[in-house]
Amino acid sequence: MRKQISLLIAVLALLGKSYAQEPMPLGLQESIKYALQHRASLQATRNEERIAKARVGEIRATGLPQINGTVDAGNNFVQQQSFIPAIIADENADPNAFIPVTFTPAYTSNATVTGSQLLFDGSYLIGLKAAKTYTDLSRKNTAQSEIEVAEQVSKAYYGVLVNGERMELLNQNLVRLDTLLKQTQVMFENGVAEKLDVDRLRVQLNNLKVELQKTQRLMELSENLLKFQMGLPQAQPVLLTDELAEVDIDMGRLYPQSFEYSNRIEYSILETQRDLAELDLRNRKSGYLPKLLLNARYGYLAAGNAFSNISNLSNYLEFGYVGAQLQVPIFDGLRKHYQIQQTKIALDNTKLGFETLRQSIDLELEQASTELTNALDVLEAQQESLELANEIARVAKIKFQEGVGTNLEVVSAETDLREAQTNYYAAIYDALIAKVNLEKATGTLLTK
């Protein structure tokens, strides 16, 4: 019976392993690439880009031949009458008298095919260019959304990296402090240390365990945030393959001397918006130009006072027409004039936006550069403080074990060490976030 139970447990364990999801190995670039392919908000933005491309086809279609077919049959149950002078029917009638006459048949039917071809329309030609430019604007909007996603994924990825390193260090601290507690317990049992020394270390160990639990929860939360930013299912475990030591934070590389405003997608978008405003102005002005169209009609017509007259195909009469139509705008109450005034002002506002954007980019560059410089200075100082705290903790432990130091020094050194570690990893995270901000400011965060 015991063998059967053991076998059942083993089978269940194997089944559990088979259904467990394997962690997905992720580097930063792989994470960004996955997000660009699977993030729902980006897919919606790309759909808008597809709509813009379809809009070009819609506008182009208005310049192609337009052909329609119509079949119409009906009963004029109240036939319209017209008045004619009575003298036409009776030469002796009063010259001022009129009599009603029915000209409309009781039944009419016609089958017609109509076609038209736009020969010239200034608005159509400019509209076609504007549609293509709008497609370019949609593509740039998609690129801007991709940069924002890359920024969010990068920051979330670095958050997981920092929390993972911090949790690993806390585990090492926990092992070291647990070992020190056991050694102090032995010293207490041998009469070398006091019970107060043991209790102090136990309090420190308990506090460290609580801190480790908090860090583990933060680690889970940061992983969930990363998966959310990537568009990855929350149930999918991840395994980060990048290391903090591999992250390069080089001010010279991150802030190139030959920076150009065109590197920023926002500047490129504004250029396209200016082009659209100029095309809109040209389109308004083209409203003064004439339009030329080619029209054609061909069909059959039948009429009679009995339904049999239109149901018999031999009664249908053939007709056809082909001609050109010229539409010349003469006066519209100055409507186009005021439309052109509005469009010119809108174009001026778009051009003024370049100066505002350049100033904004300059400020953002200066701010991001300063933040990263300060973060690197703080990181250097915190790294030195961490090294000193490690050394102080190591010496305090040796002195206590050799009987020339106090337990209070050990506890104080451990407290200072954990604080130095917290400050160090906070400084690392701030430096990484500042790095991402500077890459975004210089337009180098996402390069294809």
Secondary structure, 3 states (H helix, E strand, C coil): CHHHHHHHHHHHHHHHHHHCCCCEEECHHHHHHHHHHHCHHHHHHHHHHHHHHHHHHHHHHCCCCEEEEEEEEEECCCCCEEEEEHHHHCCCCCCCCEEEEECCCCEEEEEEEEEEEEEECHHHHHHHHHHHHHHHHHHHHHHHHHHHHHHHHHHHHHHHHHHHHHHHHHHHHHHHHHHHHHHHHHHHHCCCCCHHHHHHHHHHHHHHHHHHHHHHHHHHHHHHHHHHHHCCCCCCCEEECCCHHHCCCCHHHHCCCCCCHHHCHHHHHHHHHHHHHHHHHHHHHHHHCCEEEEEEEEEEEEEECCHHHHHCHHHCEEEEEEEEEEECCCCCCCHHHHHHHHHHHHHHHHHHHHHHHHHHHHHHHHHHHHHHHHHHHHHHHHHHHHHHHHHHHHHHHHHHHCCCCCHHHHHHHHHHHHHHHHHHHHHHHHHHHHHHHHHHHCCCCCCC
